[in-house]
Amino acid sequence: MAHVLTRSLDRSATVFVFVVAALGVLIPLSNLLLPAGSPLQVPTYLVALFGKYACYAILALAIDLIWGYCGILSLGHGAFFALGGYAMGMYLMRQIGSRGVYGNPILPDFMVFLNYPKLPWYWNGFDMFWFAALMVILAPGLLAFCFGWLAFRSRVTGVYLSIITQAMTYALLLGFFRNDFGFGGNNGLTDFKDILGFNVQADGTRAALFALSCLGLITGFLICRAVVTSKLGKVLIAVRDAESRTRFLGYRVESYKLFVFTLSACMAGVAGALYVPQVGIINPSEFAPGNSIEAVIWVAVGGRGTLIGAALGAVLVNYAKTFFTSGSLAPYWLFMLGAMFILVTLLLPKGIIGTLNAWWEPWKAQRLTVAANVISAAREDGISESGMAE
């Protein structure tokens, strides 16, 4: 396993891992150890904000894995993100116990308000963290497996698959908005108290959640790198570039697409689970198709098929969103997002990292050619000198 990970890391991937690891250690230490008011102290609200960015970066990696390397453009990955978030939210709601507004030790407040006679059966087990963690992966993974099996078996591709994934997340949006669905209706799940016995509002807990988000980002990146640099990754790229030819060569294209689609959904679920305790709420708006489309824009801005670019795009776009929605330009944020996507498409069609790679490769090849010529000339000079000596 270690050999596979080592083989999958080039120089840029290694730098990315070390940078994320350094941020995951230094930012929590700065928040907890340095006094408030220090120029190097990172405030708690920024720790939570950076944690959100890390979760978005994991989601972007999940989308880039299927879109950039397999050609599957999913406009419904927000559904898997939200399902992972709801699984974690259900665990956090069960931890409230009798500290809720109505003081019911079993039923969450919204169930008491809606006169639920007892806890629905699908809430059983969510008082245990290990069960909730399992559901974080299993719920989106199972949905993706069933959806993918039906879609890929029917050979639905291209824009038709994108439309179906968007319809899937919109159907879930409508379902979770219903009060009788058992997930809090339009208000969702909120007012969380503890996670594993620690206060979710405490500075130490927020710092730990940020560090875990960075760890999740590194883990997701390493998994994606291991996939795309393996023989499986080469088949995925072949499916992306020439699906019919790959199928003609004897590969079961549907199986490859189903595997990578399910893996991507599980990664999105983990991102959603890390996201919820840091923002303190999960509601049906996370299923909105616009969220899934925005996540695709992150990948396009950063660079499709680069992984690092996808994560970078998620951070940059969301930082711009935070910056522009906090001032006089807030009403025009969506127009600015659209303008950003159009400009990147026209000026940087390969995204930020993809364009940098396109500029770097010819220069790198030129340097290698010059170095080879110098070595060849040096060898010839050595041969000439030895011949003269004889």
URSULTA-V367092 format. One record per residue. N is the residue number from 1. RES is the residue in one letter. OMEGA is omega as a letter, one per 40 degrees, with the letter a starting at -180 (999 if undefined). Layout:
n=[N,N]
res=[RES,RES]
omega=[OMEGA,OMEGA]
//
This chain:
n=[1,2,3,4,5,6,7,8,9,10,11,12,13,14,15,16,17,18,19,20,21,22,23,24,25,26,27,28,29,30,31,32,33,34,35,36,37,38,39,40,41,42,43,44,45,46,47,48,49,50,51,52,53,54,55,56,57,58,59,60,61,62,63,64,65,66,67,68,69,70,71,72,73,74,75,76,77,78,79,80,81,82,83,84,85,86,87,88,89,90,91,92,93,94,95,96,97,98,99,100,101,102,103,104,105,106,107,108,109,110,111,112,113,114,115,116,117,118,119,120,121,122,123,124,125,126,127,128,129,130,131,132,133,134,135,136,137,138,139,140,141,142,143,144,145,146,147,148,149,150,151,152,153,154,155,156,157,158,159,160,161,162,163,164,165,166,167,168,169,170,171,172,173,174,175,176,177,178,179,180,181,182,183,184,185,186,187,188,189,190,191,192,193,194,195,196,197,198,199,200,201,202,203,204,205,206,207,208,209,210,211,212,213,214,215,216,217,218,219,220,221,222,223,224,225,226,227,228,229,230,231,232,233,234,235,236,237,238,239,240,241,242,243,244,245,246,247,248,249,250,251,252,253,254,255,256,257,258,259,260,261,262,263,264,265,266,267,268,269,270,271,272,273,274,275,276,277,278,279,280,281,282,283,284,285,286,287,288,289,290,291,292,293,294,295,296,297,298,299,300,301,302,303,304,305,306,307,308,309,310,311,312,313,314,315,316,317,318,319,320,321,322,323,324,325,326,327,328,329,330,331,332,333,334,335,336,337,338,339,340,341,342,343,344,345,346,347,348,349,350,351,352,353,354,355,356,357,358,359,360,361,362,363,364,365,366,367,368,369,370,371,372,373,374,375,376,377,378,379,380,381,382,383,384,385,386,387,388,389,390]
res=[M,A,H,V,L,T,R,S,L,D,R,S,A,T,V,F,V,F,V,V,A,A,L,G,V,L,I,P,L,S,N,L,L,L,P,A,G,S,P,L,Q,V,P,T,Y,L,V,A,L,F,G,K,Y,A,C,Y,A,I,L,A,L,A,I,D,L,I,W,G,Y,C,G,I,L,S,L,G,H,G,A,F,F,A,L,G,G,Y,A,M,G,M,Y,L,M,R,Q,I,G,S,R,G,V,Y,G,N,P,I,L,P,D,F,M,V,F,L,N,Y,P,K,L,P,W,Y,W,N,G,F,D,M,F,W,F,A,A,L,M,V,I,L,A,P,G,L,L,A,F,C,F,G,W,L,A,F,R,S,R,V,T,G,V,Y,L,S,I,I,T,Q,A,M,T,Y,A,L,L,L,G,F,F,R,N,D,F,G,F,G,G,N,N,G,L,T,D,F,K,D,I,L,G,F,N,V,Q,A,D,G,T,R,A,A,L,F,A,L,S,C,L,G,L,I,T,G,F,L,I,C,R,A,V,V,T,S,K,L,G,K,V,L,I,A,V,R,D,A,E,S,R,T,R,F,L,G,Y,R,V,E,S,Y,K,L,F,V,F,T,L,S,A,C,M,A,G,V,A,G,A,L,Y,V,P,Q,V,G,I,I,N,P,S,E,F,A,P,G,N,S,I,E,A,V,I,W,V,A,V,G,G,R,G,T,L,I,G,A,A,L,G,A,V,L,V,N,Y,A,K,T,F,F,T,S,G,S,L,A,P,Y,W,L,F,M,L,G,A,M,F,I,L,V,T,L,L,L,P,K,G,I,I,G,T,L,N,A,W,W,E,P,W,K,A,Q,R,L,T,V,A,A,N,V,I,S,A,A,R,E,D,G,I,S,E,S,G,M,A,E]
omega=[i,i,i,a,i,a,a,a,i,a,a,i,i,i,i,a,a,i,i,i,i,i,i,i,a,a,i,i,i,a,a,a,a,a,i,a,i,a,a,a,i,a,a,a,i,i,i,i,i,i,i,i,i,i,i,i,i,i,i,i,a,i,a,i,a,a,a,a,i,i,i,i,i,i,a,a,i,i,i,i,a,i,i,i,i,i,i,i,i,i,a,i,i,i,a,i,a,a,i,a,a,i,i,a,a,a,i,a,a,i,i,a,a,i,i,i,a,a,i,a,a,i,a,i,a,i,i,a,a,i,i,i,i,a,i,i,a,a,i,i,i,i,a,i,a,i,a,i,i,a,a,i,i,i,i,a,i,a,i,i,i,a,a,i,i,i,i,a,i,i,i,i,i,a,a,i,a,i,a,i,i,a,i,i,a,i,i,a,a,a,a,a,a,i,a,i,a,i,a,a,a,a,a,i,i,i,i,i,i,i,i,i,i,i,i,i,i,a,i,i,a,i,i,i,i,a,a,i,i,i,i,i,i,i,i,i,i,i,i,a,a,a,a,a,i,i,i,i,i,i,i,a,a,a,i,a,a,i,a,i,i,i,i,i,i,i,i,i,i,i,i,i,i,a,a,a,a,i,i,a,i,i,a,i,i,i,a,a,i,i,i,i,i,i,i,i,i,a,a,a,a,a,i,i,i,a,i,i,i,i,i,i,i,a,a,a,a,i,i,i,i,a,a,i,a,a,a,a,a,a,a,a,a,i,i,i,i,i,i,a,a,a,i,a,a,a,a,a,i,a,a,a,i,i,i,i,i,i,a,a,i,i,i,i,i,i,i,i,i,i,i,i,i,i,i,i,i,i,i,i,i,i,a,a,i,i,i,i,i,999]
//
